[in-house]
Amino acid sequence: MDSITREGVRHIATSERYAARWPFGPDKPHPYGRANSALIMATEPFLDFFRTVYNQPDEGAP
């Protein structure tokens, strides 16, 4: 994936498939930050999610 919109990120973060493994938010390993009125995320955990979780075969899948 070369680029994604904020709506695309929101869709992935709240999807049934990925919500439990999304690493950002309250009670998650990486809280959201704030920059003025924008929510921000740490870059490395964000990229790591897409490298290791997104579009990978589901655990336990045949």
mmJSON file of the N, C-alpha and C atoms, coordinates in Angstrom:
{"data_MODEL":{"atom_site":{
"group_PDB":["ATOM","ATOM","ATOM","ATOM","ATOM","ATOM","ATOM","ATOM","ATOM","ATOM","ATOM","ATOM","ATOM","ATOM","ATOM","ATOM","ATOM","ATOM","ATOM","ATOM","ATOM","ATOM","ATOM","ATOM","ATOM","ATOM","ATOM","ATOM","ATOM","ATOM","ATOM","ATOM","ATOM","ATOM","ATOM","ATOM","ATOM","ATOM","ATOM","ATOM","ATOM","ATOM","ATOM","ATOM","ATOM","ATOM","ATOM","ATOM","ATOM","ATOM","ATOM","ATOM","ATOM","ATOM","ATOM","ATOM","ATOM","ATOM","ATOM","ATOM","ATOM","ATOM","ATOM","ATOM","ATOM","ATOM","ATOM","ATOM","ATOM","ATOM","ATOM","ATOM","ATOM","ATOM","ATOM","ATOM","ATOM","ATOM","ATOM","ATOM","ATOM","ATOM","ATOM","ATOM","ATOM","ATOM","ATOM","ATOM","ATOM","ATOM","ATOM","ATOM","ATOM","ATOM","ATOM","ATOM","ATOM","ATOM","ATOM","ATOM","ATOM","ATOM","ATOM","ATOM","ATOM","ATOM","ATOM","ATOM","ATOM","ATOM","ATOM","ATOM","ATOM","ATOM","ATOM","ATOM","ATOM","ATOM","ATOM","ATOM","ATOM","ATOM","ATOM","ATOM","ATOM","ATOM","ATOM","ATOM","ATOM","ATOM","ATOM","ATOM","ATOM","ATOM","ATOM","ATOM","ATOM","ATOM","ATOM","ATOM","ATOM","ATOM","ATOM","ATOM","ATOM","ATOM","ATOM","ATOM","ATOM","ATOM","ATOM","ATOM","ATOM","ATOM","ATOM","ATOM","ATOM","ATOM","ATOM","ATOM","ATOM","ATOM","ATOM","ATOM","ATOM","ATOM","ATOM","ATOM","ATOM","ATOM","ATOM","ATOM","ATOM","ATOM","ATOM","ATOM","ATOM","ATOM","ATOM","ATOM","ATOM","ATOM","ATOM","ATOM","ATOM","ATOM"],
"id":[1,2,3,4,5,6,7,8,9,10,11,12,13,14,15,16,17,18,19,20,21,22,23,24,25,26,27,28,29,30,31,32,33,34,35,36,37,38,39,40,41,42,43,44,45,46,47,48,49,50,51,52,53,54,55,56,57,58,59,60,61,62,63,64,65,66,67,68,69,70,71,72,73,74,75,76,77,78,79,80,81,82,83,84,85,86,87,88,89,90,91,92,93,94,95,96,97,98,99,100,101,102,103,104,105,106,107,108,109,110,111,112,113,114,115,116,117,118,119,120,121,122,123,124,125,126,127,128,129,130,131,132,133,134,135,136,137,138,139,140,141,142,143,144,145,146,147,148,149,150,151,152,153,154,155,156,157,158,159,160,161,162,163,164,165,166,167,168,169,170,171,172,173,174,175,176,177,178,179,180,181,182,183,184,185,186],
"type_symbol":["N","C","C","N","C","C","N","C","C","N","C","C","N","C","C","N","C","C","N","C","C","N","C","C","N","C","C","N","C","C","N","C","C","N","C","C","N","C","C","N","C","C","N","C","C","N","C","C","N","C","C","N","C","C","N","C","C","N","C","C","N","C","C","N","C","C","N","C","C","N","C","C","N","C","C","N","C","C","N","C","C","N","C","C","N","C","C","N","C","C","N","C","C","N","C","C","N","C","C","N","C","C","N","C","C","N","C","C","N","C","C","N","C","C","N","C","C","N","C","C","N","C","C","N","C","C","N","C","C","N","C","C","N","C","C","N","C","C","N","C","C","N","C","C","N","C","C","N","C","C","N","C","C","N","C","C","N","C","C","N","C","C","N","C","C","N","C","C","N","C","C","N","C","C","N","C","C","N","C","C","N","C","C","N","C","C"],
"label_atom_id":["N","CA","C","N","CA","C","N","CA","C","N","CA","C","N","CA","C","N","CA","C","N","CA","C","N","CA","C","N","CA","C","N","CA","C","N","CA","C","N","CA","C","N","CA","C","N","CA","C","N","CA","C","N","CA","C","N","CA","C","N","CA","C","N","CA","C","N","CA","C","N","CA","C","N","CA","C","N","CA","C","N","CA","C","N","CA","C","N","CA","C","N","CA","C","N","CA","C","N","CA","C","N","CA","C","N","CA","C","N","CA","C","N","CA","C","N","CA","C","N","CA","C","N","CA","C","N","CA","C","N","CA","C","N","CA","C","N","CA","C","N","CA","C","N","CA","C","N","CA","C","N","CA","C","N","CA","C","N","CA","C","N","CA","C","N","CA","C","N","CA","C","N","CA","C","N","CA","C","N","CA","C","N","CA","C","N","CA","C","N","CA","C","N","CA","C","N","CA","C","N","CA","C","N","CA","C","N","CA","C","N","CA","C","N","CA","C"],
"label_alt_id":[null,null,null,null,null,null,null,null,null,null,null,null,null,null,null,null,null,null,null,null,null,null,null,null,null,null,null,null,null,null,null,null,null,null,null,null,null,null,null,null,null,null,null,null,null,null,null,null,null,null,null,null,null,null,null,null,null,null,null,null,null,null,null,null,null,null,null,null,null,null,null,null,null,null,null,null,null,null,null,null,null,null,null,null,null,null,null,null,null,null,null,null,null,null,null,null,null,null,null,null,null,null,null,null,null,null,null,null,null,null,null,null,null,null,null,null,null,null,null,null,null,null,null,null,null,null,null,null,null,null,null,null,null,null,null,null,null,null,null,null,null,null,null,null,null,null,null,null,null,null,null,null,null,null,null,null,null,null,null,null,null,null,null,null,null,null,null,null,null,null,null,null,null,null,null,null,null,null,null,null,null,null,null,null,null,null],
"label_comp_id":["MET","MET","MET","ASP","ASP","ASP","SER","SER","SER","ILE","ILE","ILE","THR","THR","THR","ARG","ARG","ARG","GLU","GLU","GLU","GLY","GLY","GLY","VAL","VAL","VAL","ARG","ARG","ARG","HIS","HIS","HIS","ILE","ILE","ILE","ALA","ALA","ALA","THR","THR","THR","SER","SER","SER","GLU","GLU","GLU","ARG","ARG","ARG","TYR","TYR","TYR","ALA","ALA","ALA","ALA","ALA","ALA","ARG","ARG","ARG","TRP","TRP","TRP","PRO","PRO","PRO","PHE","PHE","PHE","GLY","GLY","GLY","PRO","PRO","PRO","ASP","ASP","ASP","LYS","LYS","LYS","PRO","PRO","PRO","HIS","HIS","HIS","PRO","PRO","PRO","TYR","TYR","TYR","GLY","GLY","GLY","ARG","ARG","ARG","ALA","ALA","ALA","ASN","ASN","ASN","SER","SER","SER","ALA","ALA","ALA","LEU","LEU","LEU","ILE","ILE","ILE","MET","MET","MET","ALA","ALA","ALA","THR","THR","THR","GLU","GLU","GLU","PRO","PRO","PRO","PHE","PHE","PHE","LEU","LEU","LEU","ASP","ASP","ASP","PHE","PHE","PHE","PHE","PHE","PHE","ARG","ARG","ARG","THR","THR","THR","VAL","VAL","VAL","TYR","TYR","TYR","ASN","ASN","ASN","GLN","GLN","GLN","PRO","PRO","PRO","ASP","ASP","ASP","GLU","GLU","GLU","GLY","GLY","GLY","ALA","ALA","ALA","PRO","PRO","PRO"],
"label_asym_id":["A","A","A","A","A","A","A","A","A","A","A","A","A","A","A","A","A","A","A","A","A","A","A","A","A","A","A","A","A","A","A","A","A","A","A","A","A","A","A","A","A","A","A","A","A","A","A","A","A","A","A","A","A","A","A","A","A","A","A","A","A","A","A","A","A","A","A","A","A","A","A","A","A","A","A","A","A","A","A","A","A","A","A","A","A","A","A","A","A","A","A","A","A","A","A","A","A","A","A","A","A","A","A","A","A","A","A","A","A","A","A","A","A","A","A","A","A","A","A","A","A","A","A","A","A","A","A","A","A","A","A","A","A","A","A","A","A","A","A","A","A","A","A","A","A","A","A","A","A","A","A","A","A","A","A","A","A","A","A","A","A","A","A","A","A","A","A","A","A","A","A","A","A","A","A","A","A","A","A","A","A","A","A","A","A","A"],
"label_entity_id":["1","1","1","1","1","1","1","1","1","1","1","1","1","1","1","1","1","1","1","1","1","1","1","1","1","1","1","1","1","1","1","1","1","1","1","1","1","1","1","1","1","1","1","1","1","1","1","1","1","1","1","1","1","1","1","1","1","1","1","1","1","1","1","1","1","1","1","1","1","1","1","1","1","1","1","1","1","1","1","1","1","1","1","1","1","1","1","1","1","1","1","1","1","1","1","1","1","1","1","1","1","1","1","1","1","1","1","1","1","1","1","1","1","1","1","1","1","1","1","1","1","1","1","1","1","1","1","1","1","1","1","1","1","1","1","1","1","1","1","1","1","1","1","1","1","1","1","1","1","1","1","1","1","1","1","1","1","1","1","1","1","1","1","1","1","1","1","1","1","1","1","1","1","1","1","1","1","1","1","1","1","1","1","1","1","1"],
"label_seq_id":[1,1,1,2,2,2,3,3,3,4,4,4,5,5,5,6,6,6,7,7,7,8,8,8,9,9,9,10,10,10,11,11,11,12,12,12,13,13,13,14,14,14,15,15,15,16,16,16,17,17,17,18,18,18,19,19,19,20,20,20,21,21,21,22,22,22,23,23,23,24,24,24,25,25,25,26,26,26,27,27,27,28,28,28,29,29,29,30,30,30,31,31,31,32,32,32,33,33,33,34,34,34,35,35,35,36,36,36,37,37,37,38,38,38,39,39,39,40,40,40,41,41,41,42,42,42,43,43,43,44,44,44,45,45,45,46,46,46,47,47,47,48,48,48,49,49,49,50,50,50,51,51,51,52,52,52,53,53,53,54,54,54,55,55,55,56,56,56,57,57,57,58,58,58,59,59,59,60,60,60,61,61,61,62,62,62],
"pdbx_PDB_ins_code":[null,null,null,null,null,null,null,null,null,null,null,null,null,null,null,null,null,null,null,null,null,null,null,null,null,null,null,null,null,null,null,null,null,null,null,null,null,null,null,null,null,null,null,null,null,null,null,null,null,null,null,null,null,null,null,null,null,null,null,null,null,null,null,null,null,null,null,null,null,null,null,null,null,null,null,null,null,null,null,null,null,null,null,null,null,null,null,null,null,null,null,null,null,null,null,null,null,null,null,null,null,null,null,null,null,null,null,null,null,null,null,null,null,null,null,null,null,null,null,null,null,null,null,null,null,null,null,null,null,null,null,null,null,null,null,null,null,null,null,null,null,null,null,null,null,null,null,null,null,null,null,null,null,null,null,null,null,null,null,null,null,null,null,null,null,null,null,null,null,null,null,null,null,null,null,null,null,null,null,null,null,null,null,null,null,null],
"Cartn_x":[0.85,0.0,0.898,0.723,1.546,0.958,-0.357,-0.987,-2.37,-2.898,-4.221,-4.786,-6.091,-6.738,-7.064,-7.414,-7.795,-9.057,-9.945,-11.147,-10.775,-9.774,-9.304,-8.703,-7.91,-7.324,-8.437,-9.409,-10.529,-11.297,-11.511,-12.224,-11.462,-10.157,-9.348,-9.36,-9.162,-9.07,-10.354,-11.484,-12.757,-13.368,-12.695,-13.253,-13.263,-14.192,-14.303,-13.01,-12.373,-11.157,-9.958,-9.838,-8.616,-8.767,-9.96,-10.148,-9.417,-9.458,-8.813,-7.289,-6.735,-5.281,-4.757,-5.653,-5.25,-4.515,-3.276,-2.46,-2.655,-3.608,-3.771,-5.1,-5.087,-6.31,-6.281,-7.371,-7.454,-7.308,-6.585,-6.352,-5.611,-4.89,-4.067,-2.609,-1.659,-0.243,0.222,-0.443,-0.014,-1.198,-1.196,-2.3,-2.209,-3.35,-3.348,-2.774,-2.073,-1.601,-2.475,-2.174,-2.912,-1.936,-2.292,-1.581,-2.673,-2.874,-4.025,-5.297,-6.09,-7.334,-7.211,-6.005,-5.802,-5.325,-5.784,-5.234,-4.011,-2.972,-1.761,-1.374,-0.603,-0.156,1.348,1.991,3.421,3.661,4.662,4.902,5.282,6.244,6.745,5.682,4.895,3.839,2.787,2.512,1.568,2.074,3.324,3.902,4.032,4.39,4.532,3.203,2.105,0.791,0.566,0.898,0.672,1.663,2.829,3.804,3.446,2.918,2.78,1.353,0.363,-1.016,-1.906,-1.912,-2.84,-2.62,-3.708,-3.711,-2.826,-2.554,-1.841,-2.898,-2.527,-3.504,-3.928,-5.201,-5.708,-5.07,-4.782,-4.251,-5.296,-4.848,-5.769,-6.487,-6.228,-6.872,-6.201,-6.955,-6.363,-5.35],
"Cartn_y":[-1.162,0.0,1.227,2.091,3.291,4.487,4.55,5.668,5.251,6.032,5.75,7.058,7.223,8.408,8.174,9.223,9.053,8.208,8.296,7.462,5.99,5.712,4.341,3.782,4.603,4.186,3.925,4.815,4.653,3.365,3.081,1.867,0.621,0.589,-0.554,-0.693,0.411,0.389,-0.096,0.111,-0.271,-1.51,-2.087,-3.258,-4.467,-5.354,-6.565,-7.379,-7.409,-8.211,-7.647,-6.313,-5.717,-4.956,-4.646,-3.787,-4.309,-5.597,-6.15,-6.036,-5.985,-5.932,-4.543,-3.554,-2.164,-1.65,-1.16,-0.866,0.522,1.305,2.681,2.886,3.758,4.163,3.893,4.233,3.988,2.496,2.174,0.784,-0.04,0.624,-0.05,0.306,-0.408,-0.135,1.275,1.9,3.218,4.181,5.17,6.137,7.074,7.631,8.685,9.939,10.728,12.023,13.111,14.347,15.485,16.507,17.064,18.195,19.15,20.209,21.096,20.269,20.212,19.445,18.064,17.678,16.386,15.329,14.104,12.979,12.484,12.106,11.618,10.272,9.497,8.178,8.09,7.306,7.066,6.329,6.732,6.192,4.722,4.327,2.947,1.906,2.075,1.088,1.06,2.212,2.288,1.464,1.69,0.942,-0.538,-0.853,-2.247,-2.989,-2.332,-2.948,-3.355,-2.483,-2.794,-3.83,-3.904,-4.927,-6.314,-6.38,-7.683,-8.168,-7.288,-7.688,-7.531,-6.362,-6.045,-6.952,-7.522,-8.402,-9.632,-10.048,-11.292,-12.382,-13.625,-14.71,-14.704,-14.96,-15.033,-16.216,-16.014,-17.118,-18.212,-19.442,-20.58,-20.849,-20.043,-20.281,-21.47,-22.236,-23.412,-23.025],
"Cartn_z":[0.0,0.0,0.0,-0.975,-1.078,-0.347,-0.252,0.437,0.923,1.867,2.401,2.963,2.855,3.413,4.888,5.597,7.008,7.119,6.125,6.131,5.969,5.153,4.985,6.261,6.945,8.224,9.232,9.316,10.243,9.935,8.67,8.272,8.735,8.52,8.942,10.459,11.162,12.625,13.29,12.648,13.258,12.622,11.639,10.973,11.903,11.685,12.507,12.459,11.322,11.166,11.928,12.024,12.565,13.88,14.308,15.486,16.724,16.965,18.165,18.105,16.9,16.75,16.406,16.288,16.016,17.249,17.1,18.272,18.893,18.417,18.886,19.585,20.598,21.26,22.752,23.422,24.86,25.15,26.171,26.574,25.526,24.657,23.647,23.912,23.294,23.557,23.18,22.204,21.718,21.714,22.603,22.614,21.404,21.029,20.02,20.665,19.87,20.325,19.728,20.047,19.501,18.948,17.815,17.225,16.748,17.508,17.289,17.368,16.32,16.366,15.719,15.319,14.662,15.652,15.442,16.18,15.41,16.142,15.489,16.088,15.311,15.729,15.539,16.379,16.224,14.909,14.177,12.84,12.844,13.656,13.582,13.935,15.013,15.26,14.149,13.563,12.439,11.262,10.882,9.765,10.094,11.331,11.742,11.622,11.97,11.814,10.358,9.432,8.023,7.487,8.078,7.663,8.187,9.396,10.055,10.262,10.172,10.454,9.233,8.63,7.547,6.336,5.859,4.686,4.832,6.054,6.304,6.505,6.253,6.496,7.965,8.199,9.569,10.289,11.573,12.363,12.427,12.269,12.33,11.018,9.994,8.692,8.017,7.261,6.578,5.532],
"occupancy":[1.0,1.0,1.0,1.0,1.0,1.0,1.0,1.0,1.0,1.0,1.0,1.0,1.0,1.0,1.0,1.0,1.0,1.0,1.0,1.0,1.0,1.0,1.0,1.0,1.0,1.0,1.0,1.0,1.0,1.0,1.0,1.0,1.0,1.0,1.0,1.0,1.0,1.0,1.0,1.0,1.0,1.0,1.0,1.0,1.0,1.0,1.0,1.0,1.0,1.0,1.0,1.0,1.0,1.0,1.0,1.0,1.0,1.0,1.0,1.0,1.0,1.0,1.0,1.0,1.0,1.0,1.0,1.0,1.0,1.0,1.0,1.0,1.0,1.0,1.0,1.0,1.0,1.0,1.0,1.0,1.0,1.0,1.0,1.0,1.0,1.0,1.0,1.0,1.0,1.0,1.0,1.0,1.0,1.0,1.0,1.0,1.0,1.0,1.0,1.0,1.0,1.0,1.0,1.0,1.0,1.0,1.0,1.0,1.0,1.0,1.0,1.0,1.0,1.0,1.0,1.0,1.0,1.0,1.0,1.0,1.0,1.0,1.0,1.0,1.0,1.0,1.0,1.0,1.0,1.0,1.0,1.0,1.0,1.0,1.0,1.0,1.0,1.0,1.0,1.0,1.0,1.0,1.0,1.0,1.0,1.0,1.0,1.0,1.0,1.0,1.0,1.0,1.0,1.0,1.0,1.0,1.0,1.0,1.0,1.0,1.0,1.0,1.0,1.0,1.0,1.0,1.0,1.0,1.0,1.0,1.0,1.0,1.0,1.0,1.0,1.0,1.0,1.0,1.0,1.0,1.0,1.0,1.0,1.0,1.0,1.0],
"B_iso_or_equiv":[0.0,0.0,0.0,0.0,0.0,0.0,0.0,0.0,0.0,0.0,0.0,0.0,0.0,0.0,0.0,0.0,0.0,0.0,0.0,0.0,0.0,0.0,0.0,0.0,0.0,0.0,0.0,0.0,0.0,0.0,0.0,0.0,0.0,0.0,0.0,0.0,0.0,0.0,0.0,0.0,0.0,0.0,0.0,0.0,0.0,0.0,0.0,0.0,0.0,0.0,0.0,0.0,0.0,0.0,0.0,0.0,0.0,0.0,0.0,0.0,0.0,0.0,0.0,0.0,0.0,0.0,0.0,0.0,0.0,0.0,0.0,0.0,0.0,0.0,0.0,0.0,0.0,0.0,0.0,0.0,0.0,0.0,0.0,0.0,0.0,0.0,0.0,0.0,0.0,0.0,0.0,0.0,0.0,0.0,0.0,0.0,0.0,0.0,0.0,0.0,0.0,0.0,0.0,0.0,0.0,0.0,0.0,0.0,0.0,0.0,0.0,0.0,0.0,0.0,0.0,0.0,0.0,0.0,0.0,0.0,0.0,0.0,0.0,0.0,0.0,0.0,0.0,0.0,0.0,0.0,0.0,0.0,0.0,0.0,0.0,0.0,0.0,0.0,0.0,0.0,0.0,0.0,0.0,0.0,0.0,0.0,0.0,0.0,0.0,0.0,0.0,0.0,0.0,0.0,0.0,0.0,0.0,0.0,0.0,0.0,0.0,0.0,0.0,0.0,0.0,0.0,0.0,0.0,0.0,0.0,0.0,0.0,0.0,0.0,0.0,0.0,0.0,0.0,0.0,0.0,0.0,0.0,0.0,0.0,0.0,0.0],
"pdbx_formal_charge":[null,null,null,null,null,null,null,null,null,null,null,null,null,null,null,null,null,null,null,null,null,null,null,null,null,null,null,null,null,null,null,null,null,null,null,null,null,null,null,null,null,null,null,null,null,null,null,null,null,null,null,null,null,null,null,null,null,null,null,null,null,null,null,null,null,null,null,null,null,null,null,null,null,null,null,null,null,null,null,null,null,null,null,null,null,null,null,null,null,null,null,null,null,null,null,null,null,null,null,null,null,null,null,null,null,null,null,null,null,null,null,null,null,null,null,null,null,null,null,null,null,null,null,null,null,null,null,null,null,null,null,null,null,null,null,null,null,null,null,null,null,null,null,null,null,null,null,null,null,null,null,null,null,null,null,null,null,null,null,null,null,null,null,null,null,null,null,null,null,null,null,null,null,null,null,null,null,null,null,null,null,null,null,null,null,null],
"auth_seq_id":[1,1,1,2,2,2,3,3,3,4,4,4,5,5,5,6,6,6,7,7,7,8,8,8,9,9,9,10,10,10,11,11,11,12,12,12,13,13,13,14,14,14,15,15,15,16,16,16,17,17,17,18,18,18,19,19,19,20,20,20,21,21,21,22,22,22,23,23,23,24,24,24,25,25,25,26,26,26,27,27,27,28,28,28,29,29,29,30,30,30,31,31,31,32,32,32,33,33,33,34,34,34,35,35,35,36,36,36,37,37,37,38,38,38,39,39,39,40,40,40,41,41,41,42,42,42,43,43,43,44,44,44,45,45,45,46,46,46,47,47,47,48,48,48,49,49,49,50,50,50,51,51,51,52,52,52,53,53,53,54,54,54,55,55,55,56,56,56,57,57,57,58,58,58,59,59,59,60,60,60,61,61,61,62,62,62],
"auth_comp_id":["MET","MET","MET","ASP","ASP","ASP","SER","SER","SER","ILE","ILE","ILE","THR","THR","THR","ARG","ARG","ARG","GLU","GLU","GLU","GLY","GLY","GLY","VAL","VAL","VAL","ARG","ARG","ARG","HIS","HIS","HIS","ILE","ILE","ILE","ALA","ALA","ALA","THR","THR","THR","SER","SER","SER","GLU","GLU","GLU","ARG","ARG","ARG","TYR","TYR","TYR","ALA","ALA","ALA","ALA","ALA","ALA","ARG","ARG","ARG","TRP","TRP","TRP","PRO","PRO","PRO","PHE","PHE","PHE","GLY","GLY","GLY","PRO","PRO","PRO","ASP","ASP","ASP","LYS","LYS","LYS","PRO","PRO","PRO","HIS","HIS","HIS","PRO","PRO","PRO","TYR","TYR","TYR","GLY","GLY","GLY","ARG","ARG","ARG","ALA","ALA","ALA","ASN","ASN","ASN","SER","SER","SER","ALA","ALA","ALA","LEU","LEU","LEU","ILE","ILE","ILE","MET","MET","MET","ALA","ALA","ALA","THR","THR","THR","GLU","GLU","GLU","PRO","PRO","PRO","PHE","PHE","PHE","LEU","LEU","LEU","ASP","ASP","ASP","PHE","PHE","PHE","PHE","PHE","PHE","ARG","ARG","ARG","THR","THR","THR","VAL","VAL","VAL","TYR","TYR","TYR","ASN","ASN","ASN","GLN","GLN","GLN","PRO","PRO","PRO","ASP","ASP","ASP","GLU","GLU","GLU","GLY","GLY","GLY","ALA","ALA","ALA","PRO","PRO","PRO"],
"auth_asym_id":["A","A","A","A","A","A","A","A","A","A","A","A","A","A","A","A","A","A","A","A","A","A","A","A","A","A","A","A","A","A","A","A","A","A","A","A","A","A","A","A","A","A","A","A","A","A","A","A","A","A","A","A","A","A","A","A","A","A","A","A","A","A","A","A","A","A","A","A","A","A","A","A","A","A","A","A","A","A","A","A","A","A","A","A","A","A","A","A","A","A","A","A","A","A","A","A","A","A","A","A","A","A","A","A","A","A","A","A","A","A","A","A","A","A","A","A","A","A","A","A","A","A","A","A","A","A","A","A","A","A","A","A","A","A","A","A","A","A","A","A","A","A","A","A","A","A","A","A","A","A","A","A","A","A","A","A","A","A","A","A","A","A","A","A","A","A","A","A","A","A","A","A","A","A","A","A","A","A","A","A","A","A","A","A","A","A"],
"auth_atom_id":["N","CA","C","N","CA","C","N","CA","C","N","CA","C","N","CA","C","N","CA","C","N","CA","C","N","CA","C","N","CA","C","N","CA","C","N","CA","C","N","CA","C","N","CA","C","N","CA","C","N","CA","C","N","CA","C","N","CA","C","N","CA","C","N","CA","C","N","CA","C","N","CA","C","N","CA","C","N","CA","C","N","CA","C","N","CA","C","N","CA","C","N","CA","C","N","CA","C","N","CA","C","N","CA","C","N","CA","C","N","CA","C","N","CA","C","N","CA","C","N","CA","C","N","CA","C","N","CA","C","N","CA","C","N","CA","C","N","CA","C","N","CA","C","N","CA","C","N","CA","C","N","CA","C","N","CA","C","N","CA","C","N","CA","C","N","CA","C","N","CA","C","N","CA","C","N","CA","C","N","CA","C","N","CA","C","N","CA","C","N","CA","C","N","CA","C","N","CA","C","N","CA","C","N","CA","C","N","CA","C","N","CA","C","N","CA","C"],
"pdbx_PDB_model_num":[1,1,1,1,1,1,1,1,1,1,1,1,1,1,1,1,1,1,1,1,1,1,1,1,1,1,1,1,1,1,1,1,1,1,1,1,1,1,1,1,1,1,1,1,1,1,1,1,1,1,1,1,1,1,1,1,1,1,1,1,1,1,1,1,1,1,1,1,1,1,1,1,1,1,1,1,1,1,1,1,1,1,1,1,1,1,1,1,1,1,1,1,1,1,1,1,1,1,1,1,1,1,1,1,1,1,1,1,1,1,1,1,1,1,1,1,1,1,1,1,1,1,1,1,1,1,1,1,1,1,1,1,1,1,1,1,1,1,1,1,1,1,1,1,1,1,1,1,1,1,1,1,1,1,1,1,1,1,1,1,1,1,1,1,1,1,1,1,1,1,1,1,1,1,1,1,1,1,1,1,1,1,1,1,1,1]
}}}
